[in-house]
Amino acid sequence: MDKSKAAAFRARNLSCRFEGADADVLGRISFEIAAGSFVAIVGPNGAGKSTLMNILLGYNKGYGGSAEFFGKE
C-alpha cells in the first residue's frame, strides 16, 4: 500500500464461521485498502465475498479478528 495514503479499511486476522458450519467462511485474512482506491472482490460461489462485504458494512458482527473503517472498529 502507498504509505502516503491512510488505510480506509483494514482487516487483521479476520475470520468468520456460521453457526453449525464445519469450516470458516473467512479464515484469518489480513489486508488494507487505501483511501481513494478502487478494489474488486472476486471469487467463486461460497468463497466469502458477501460475508466480507457484510462485515465491512457493519451488518455482520459475528467475526473474529479486527475490521477497521477509517480507524474505527
C-alpha positions as semicolon CSV with decimal commas, in nm:
position;residue;x (nm);y (nm);z (nm)
1;M;0,000;0,000;0,000
2;D;0,115;0,354;-0,074
3;K;0,225;0,488;0,266
4;S;0,119;0,843;0,166
5;K;-0,249;0,737;0,177
6;A;-0,416;0,631;0,501
7;A;-0,596;0,298;0,511
8;A;-0,969;0,342;0,459
9;F;-1,028;-0,020;0,552
10;R;-0,800;-0,253;0,744
11;A;-0,865;-0,620;0,825
12;R;-0,642;-0,815;1,062
13;N;-0,680;-1,191;1,105
14;L;-1,044;-1,163;1,001
15;S;-1,235;-1,490;1,032
16;C;-1,600;-1,589;1,030
17;R;-1,783;-1,918;1,077
18;F;-2,157;-1,958;1,054
19;E;-2,340;-2,147;1,328
20;G;-2,334;-2,520;1,263
21;A;-2,066;-2,497;0,993
22;D;-1,759;-2,721;0,996
23;A;-1,526;-2,467;0,837
24;D;-1,465;-2,092;0,836
25;V;-1,619;-1,882;0,560
26;L;-1,327;-1,641;0,605
27;G;-1,007;-1,779;0,754
28;R;-0,769;-1,530;0,915
29;I;-0,736;-1,287;0,624
30;S;-0,548;-0,958;0,657
31;F;-0,533;-0,665;0,415
32;E;-0,551;-0,287;0,384
33;I;-0,734;-0,072;0,131
34;A;-0,604;0,284;0,087
35;A;-0,844;0,577;0,076
36;G;-0,935;0,659;-0,285
37;S;-0,855;0,308;-0,412
38;F;-1,075;0,104;-0,641
39;V;-1,096;-0,261;-0,538
40;A;-1,273;-0,564;-0,685
41;I;-1,368;-0,862;-0,470
42;V;-1,390;-1,169;-0,693
43;G;-1,413;-1,542;-0,635
44;P;-1,632;-1,847;-0,681
45;N;-1,971;-1,901;-0,517
46;G;-1,935;-1,959;-0,144
47;A;-1,589;-1,800;-0,120
48;G;-1,698;-1,538;0,137
49;K;-1,737;-1,226;-0,079
50;S;-2,079;-1,132;0,061
51;T;-1,969;-1,219;0,414
52;L;-1,668;-0,990;0,378
53;M;-1,887;-0,707;0,248
54;N;-2,139;-0,758;0,530
55;I;-1,857;-0,728;0,783
56;L;-1,725;-0,417;0,607
57;L;-2,072;-0,259;0,610
58;G;-2,130;-0,347;0,975
59;Y;-2,417;-0,592;0,912
60;N;-2,225;-0,894;1,043
61;K;-2,085;-0,854;1,395
62;G;-2,010;-1,224;1,448
63;Y;-1,649;-1,236;1,332
64;G;-1,305;-1,284;1,481
65;G;-1,006;-1,055;1,433
66;S;-1,048;-0,685;1,369
67;A;-1,204;-0,479;1,094
68;E;-1,144;-0,103;1,095
69;F;-1,313;0,155;0,876
70;F;-1,113;0,479;0,881
71;G;-0,957;0,372;1,211
72;K;-1,282;0,280;1,389
73;E;-1,368;-0,083;1,461
